[in-house]
Amino acid sequence: MFLSAILNNNQSINYGSVIFAVVNTLLYPYSRWVYENVIGYIMGNNVFFVNAVLMLIVKIITIVACWSFAMFVAPIGLVYLFFRNSPKNS
């Protein structure tokens, strides 16, 4: 969708935007993992019954937000995973 918006603007391709989109796409799973862990920590094991349309809208917003900020959020998850899985030298 991001690249489609750029291409439909009748301008030449900005390679910085393409690199931004590729990097965010590659880091998105880590960003989503951080988001799910933070929300899981805050919400616990609670279950909420809400309207399906509202839930779909909220889900789309969180997906777009995680993708948009993946470059900034994913390193937190990668650092955490690195230290959690690194061998202990003691």
Backbone as a printed PyTorch tensor [residue, N CA C, xyz], in Angstrom:
tensor([[[  0.8240,  -1.1770,   0.0000],
         [  0.0000,   0.0000,   0.0000],
         [  0.8810,   1.2590,   0.0000]],

        [[  1.9660,   1.1980,   0.7700],
         [  2.8890,   2.3210,   0.8540],
         [  3.5180,   2.6060,  -0.5070]],

        [[  4.0190,   1.5770,  -1.1580],
         [  4.6420,   1.7540,  -2.4650],
         [  3.6240,   2.1360,  -3.5210]],

        [[  2.4200,   1.6320,  -3.4160],
         [  1.3570,   1.9910,  -4.3560],
         [  1.0440,   3.4810,  -4.2630]],

        [[  1.0140,   4.0080,  -3.0590],
         [  0.7560,   5.4390,  -2.8870],
         [  1.8760,   6.2750,  -3.4990]],

        [[  3.0950,   5.7930,  -3.3790],
         [  4.2190,   6.5200,  -3.9730],
         [  4.1380,   6.4760,  -5.4930]],

        [[  3.8430,   5.3120,  -6.0580],
         [  3.8140,   5.1690,  -7.5090],
         [  2.6240,   5.8770,  -8.1420]],

        [[  1.5120,   5.9880,  -7.4510],
         [  0.3310,   6.6520,  -7.9930],
         [  0.4340,   8.1770,  -7.9260]],

        [[  1.5010,   8.6790,  -7.3710],
         [  1.7020,  10.1140,  -7.2330],
         [  2.3330,  10.7220,  -8.4890]],

        [[  2.5520,   9.8990,  -9.5240],
         [  3.1440,  10.3270, -10.7950],
         [  4.5020,  11.0010, -10.6210]],

        [[  5.2660,  10.5160,  -9.6800],
         [  6.6240,  11.0070,  -9.4710],
         [  7.5750,   9.8320,  -9.6350]],

        [[  8.8400,  10.1400,  -9.7690],
         [  9.8240,   9.0710,  -9.8640],
         [  9.9440,   8.3720,  -8.5140]],

        [[ 10.4460,   7.1680,  -8.5500],
         [ 10.5680,   6.3790,  -7.3300],
         [ 11.6680,   6.9640,  -6.4530]],

        [[ 11.3190,   7.2480,  -5.2210],
         [ 12.2770,   7.7210,  -4.2380],
         [ 12.8740,   6.4890,  -3.5610]],

        [[ 14.1560,   6.2400,  -3.7950],
         [ 14.7800,   5.0210,  -3.2780],
         [ 14.8720,   5.0150,  -1.7570]],

        [[ 14.8880,   6.1620,  -1.1390],
         [ 14.8500,   6.2070,   0.3220],
         [ 13.5540,   5.6460,   0.8660]],

        [[ 12.4500,   5.9440,   0.1930],
         [ 11.1490,   5.4060,   0.6140],
         [ 11.0810,   3.9050,   0.3940]],

        [[ 11.6770,   3.4370,  -0.6760],
         [ 11.6950,   1.9950,  -0.9440],
         [ 12.5240,   1.2750,   0.1090]],

        [[ 13.6720,   1.8280,   0.4520],
         [ 14.5140,   1.2210,   1.4870],
         [ 13.7920,   1.2320,   2.8330]],

        [[ 13.1160,   2.3400,   3.1480],
         [ 12.3300,   2.4300,   4.3750],
         [ 11.2620,   1.3340,   4.4120]],

        [[ 10.5620,   1.1430,   3.2990],
         [  9.5030,   0.1290,   3.2360],
         [ 10.0720,  -1.2790,   3.3800]],

        [[ 11.1970,  -1.5530,   2.7400],
         [ 11.8000,  -2.8820,   2.8230],
         [ 12.3040,  -3.1630,   4.2370]],

        [[ 12.9680,  -2.1980,   4.8470],
         [ 13.4870,  -2.3880,   6.2090],
         [ 12.3390,  -2.5900,   7.1880]],

        [[ 11.2930,  -1.7690,   7.0820],
         [ 10.1530,  -1.9280,   7.9770],
         [  9.4500,  -3.2630,   7.7600]],

        [[  9.3840,  -3.7220,   6.5260],
         [  8.7540,  -5.0090,   6.2480],
         [  9.5590,  -6.1500,   6.8510]],

        [[ 10.8830,  -6.0730,   6.7700],
         [ 11.7140,  -7.1210,   7.3550],
         [ 11.6920,  -7.1010,   8.8800]],

        [[ 11.5580,  -5.9280,   9.4710],
         [ 11.5550,  -5.8230,  10.9330],
         [ 10.1700,  -5.9410,  11.5550]],

        [[  9.1320,  -5.9620,  10.7280],
         [  7.7560,  -6.0050,  11.2320],
         [  7.4900,  -7.1690,  12.1940]],

        [[  7.9210,  -8.3980,  11.8990],
         [  7.6170,  -9.4900,  12.8590],
         [  8.1680,  -9.2390,  14.2580]],

        [[  9.3460,  -8.6500,  14.3460],
         [  9.9260,  -8.3530,  15.6570],
         [  9.1510,  -7.2300,  16.3510]],

        [[  8.7430,  -6.2530,  15.5830],
         [  7.9450,  -5.1590,  16.1330],
         [  6.6120,  -5.6840,  16.6610]],

        [[  5.9950,  -6.5550,  15.9070],
         [  4.7080,  -7.1350,  16.3240],
         [  4.8950,  -7.9870,  17.5740]],

        [[  6.0230,  -8.7030,  17.6550],
         [  6.3070,  -9.5310,  18.8220],
         [  6.4500,  -8.6700,  20.0730]],

        [[  7.1670,  -7.5460,  19.9590],
         [  7.3080,  -6.6250,  21.0910],
         [  5.9400,  -6.0930,  21.4960]],

        [[  5.1410,  -5.6790,  20.5130],
         [  3.8020,  -5.1520,  20.7990],
         [  2.9400,  -6.1930,  21.5160]],

        [[  2.9200,  -7.4170,  21.0120],
         [  2.0960,  -8.4680,  21.6230],
         [  2.5560,  -8.7800,  23.0370]],

        [[  3.8620,  -8.7800,  23.2870],
         [  4.3550,  -9.0470,  24.6400],
         [  4.0090,  -7.9250,  25.6020]],

        [[  4.1170,  -6.6850,  25.1560],
         [  3.7690,  -5.5560,  26.0240],
         [  2.2760,  -5.5740,  26.3330]],

        [[  1.4480,  -5.7700,  25.3270],
         [ -0.0020,  -5.8270,  25.5450],
         [ -0.3710,  -7.0280,  26.4080]],

        [[  0.2920,  -8.1570,  26.1920],
         [  0.0430,  -9.3330,  27.0280],
         [  0.4140,  -9.0980,  28.4770]],

        [[  1.4950,  -8.3620,  28.6990],
         [  1.9110,  -8.0470,  30.0590],
         [  0.9140,  -7.1020,  30.7260]],

        [[  0.4210,  -6.1260,  29.9830],
         [ -0.5180,  -5.1490,  30.5430],
         [ -1.8950,  -5.7610,  30.7640]],

        [[ -2.3860,  -6.4850,  29.7800],
         [ -3.7600,  -6.9910,  29.8240],
         [ -3.8910,  -8.3200,  30.5550]],

        [[ -2.8350,  -9.1050,  30.5980],
         [ -2.9140, -10.4090,  31.2360],
         [ -3.6920, -11.3800,  30.3680]],

        [[ -4.3990, -12.2880,  31.0100],
         [ -5.1680, -13.3020,  30.2870],
         [ -6.6380, -12.9380,  30.1880]],

        [[ -6.9580, -11.6710,  30.2130],
         [ -8.3460, -11.2280,  30.1170],
         [ -8.8730, -11.4130,  28.7020]],

        [[-10.1660, -11.6500,  28.6030],
         [-10.8380, -11.7880,  27.3210],
         [-11.9150, -10.7200,  27.2480]],

        [[-11.9350,  -9.9990,  26.1340],
         [-12.9300,  -8.9540,  25.9280],
         [-13.8220,  -9.3490,  24.7660]],

        [[-15.1130,  -9.1920,  24.9410],
         [-16.0720,  -9.4710,  23.8780],
         [-16.5170,  -8.1310,  23.3070]],

        [[-16.1100,  -7.8740,  22.0670],
         [-16.4310,  -6.6080,  21.4180],
         [-16.9750,  -6.8940,  20.0220]],

        [[-17.4840,  -5.8550,  19.4040],
         [-17.9950,  -5.9260,  18.0570],
         [-16.8660,  -6.3280,  17.1010]],

        [[-17.1450,  -7.2080,  16.1510],
         [-16.1190,  -7.6890,  15.2230],
         [-15.5830,  -6.5700,  14.3400]],

        [[-16.4340,  -5.6500,  13.9270],
         [-15.9810,  -4.5390,  13.0820],
         [-15.0270,  -3.6500,  13.8650]],

        [[-15.3380,  -3.3540,  15.1160],
         [-14.4540,  -2.5510,  15.9550],
         [-13.1160,  -3.2580,  16.1430]],

        [[-13.1560,  -4.5470,  16.3870],
         [-11.9230,  -5.3060,  16.5810],
         [-11.0820,  -5.3230,  15.3110]],

        [[-11.7260,  -5.4370,  14.1590],
         [-11.0130,  -5.4180,  12.8890],
         [-10.3390,  -4.0680,  12.6520]],

        [[-11.0300,  -2.9940,  12.9710],
         [-10.4590,  -1.6530,  12.8190],
         [ -9.2590,  -1.4740,  13.7460]],

        [[ -9.3980,  -1.8970,  14.9870],
         [ -8.2960,  -1.7950,  15.9470],
         [ -7.1170,  -2.6420,  15.4860]],

        [[ -7.3950,  -3.8320,  14.9750],
         [ -6.3330,  -4.7210,  14.4910],
         [ -5.5800,  -4.0950,  13.3200]],

        [[ -6.3020,  -3.4950,  12.3850],
         [ -5.6630,  -2.8390,  11.2380],
         [ -4.8050,  -1.6680,  11.7040]],

        [[ -5.3110,  -0.9040,  12.6570],
         [ -4.5370,   0.2300,  13.1810],
         [ -3.2530,  -0.2540,  13.8480]],

        [[ -3.3300,  -1.3270,  14.6170],
         [ -2.1210,  -1.8330,  15.2820],
         [ -1.1320,  -2.4180,  14.2710]],

        [[ -1.6350,  -3.0650,  13.2280],
         [ -0.7480,  -3.5980,  12.2000],
         [ -0.0070,  -2.4700,  11.5000]],

        [[ -0.7370,  -1.4240,  11.1190],
         [ -0.1140,  -0.2800,  10.4410],
         [  0.8710,   0.4250,  11.3730]],

        [[  0.5140,   0.5730,  12.6290],
         [  1.4130,   1.2310,  13.5820],
         [  2.6760,   0.4000,  13.8010]],

        [[  2.5310,  -0.9130,  13.9480],
         [  3.7090,  -1.7660,  14.1370],
         [  4.6060,  -1.7370,  12.9100]],

        [[  4.0070,  -1.7140,  11.7210],
         [  4.8220,  -1.6450,  10.5070],
         [  5.5070,  -0.2840,  10.3980]],

        [[  4.7800,   0.7740,  10.6780],
         [  5.3340,   2.1180,  10.5380],
         [  6.4890,   2.3830,  11.4940]],

        [[  6.3980,   1.8630,  12.7010],
         [  7.4150,   2.1110,  13.7210],
         [  8.3490,   0.9190,  13.9140]],

        [[  8.3350,  -0.0280,  12.9810],
         [  9.1520,  -1.2340,  13.1260],
         [ 10.6320,  -0.9150,  13.2390]],

        [[ 11.0860,   0.0930,  12.5400],
         [ 12.4960,   0.4590,  12.5610],
         [ 12.9360,   0.9130,  13.9570]],

        [[ 12.0040,   1.3950,  14.7440],
         [ 12.3220,   1.9020,  16.0730],
         [ 11.9760,   0.9080,  17.1860]],

        [[ 10.9490,   0.1020,  16.9910],
         [ 10.4840,  -0.8210,  18.0230],
         [ 11.2150,  -2.1620,  17.9500]],

        [[ 11.4880,  -2.6510,  16.7550],
         [ 12.0930,  -3.9750,  16.5850],
         [ 13.4580,  -4.1040,  17.2570]],

        [[ 14.3210,  -3.0910,  17.2370],
         [ 15.6060,  -3.2650,  17.9360],
         [ 15.4580,  -3.5860,  19.4240]],

        [[ 14.4010,  -3.1030,  20.0450],
         [ 14.1560,  -3.4400,  21.4560],
         [ 13.9680,  -4.9430,  21.5950]],

        [[ 13.1500,  -5.5210,  20.7310],
         [ 12.9190,  -6.9570,  20.7610],
         [ 14.1560,  -7.7490,  20.3950]],

        [[ 14.9130,  -7.2750,  19.4220],
         [ 16.1240,  -7.9870,  19.0190],
         [ 17.1710,  -7.9790,  20.1300]],

        [[ 17.3180,  -6.8520,  20.8210],
         [ 18.2700,  -6.7800,  21.9450],
         [ 17.8130,  -7.6990,  23.0670]],

        [[ 16.5210,  -7.6910,  23.3660],
         [ 15.9960,  -8.5770,  24.4080],
         [ 16.2410, -10.0420,  24.0530]],

        [[ 15.9340, -10.4260,  22.8150],
         [ 16.1560, -11.8080,  22.4010],
         [ 17.6340, -12.1740,  22.4300]],

        [[ 18.4990, -11.2420,  22.0620],
         [ 19.9330, -11.5080,  22.0930],
         [ 20.4010, -11.8120,  23.5130]],

        [[ 20.0180, -10.9790,  24.4730],
         [ 20.4700, -11.1880,  25.8470],
         [ 19.7830, -12.3760,  26.5050]],

        [[ 18.5470, -12.6550,  26.1270],
         [ 17.8420, -13.8050,  26.6950],
         [ 18.4310, -15.1180,  26.2110]],

        [[ 18.8900, -15.1570,  24.9620],
         [ 19.3830, -16.4090,  24.3790],
         [ 20.8940, -16.5050,  24.3380]],

        [[ 21.6060, -15.5090,  24.8250],
         [ 23.0660, -15.5860,  24.8020],
         [ 23.5380, -16.5450,  25.8900]],

        [[ 24.6180, -17.2760,  25.6110],
         [ 25.1200, -18.2050,  26.6320],
         [ 25.7140, -17.4550,  27.8160]],

        [[ 25.5110, -18.0010,  28.9810],
         [ 26.0530, -17.4100,  30.2000],
         [ 27.5200, -17.7680,  30.3250]],

        [[ 28.3600, -16.7750,  30.5890],
         [ 29.7960, -16.9920,  30.7120],
         [ 30.2370, -17.2520,  32.1450]],

        [[ 29.3010, -17.2930,  33.0910],
         [ 29.6640, -17.4810,  34.5050],
         [ 29.9310, -18.9120,  34.8190]]])
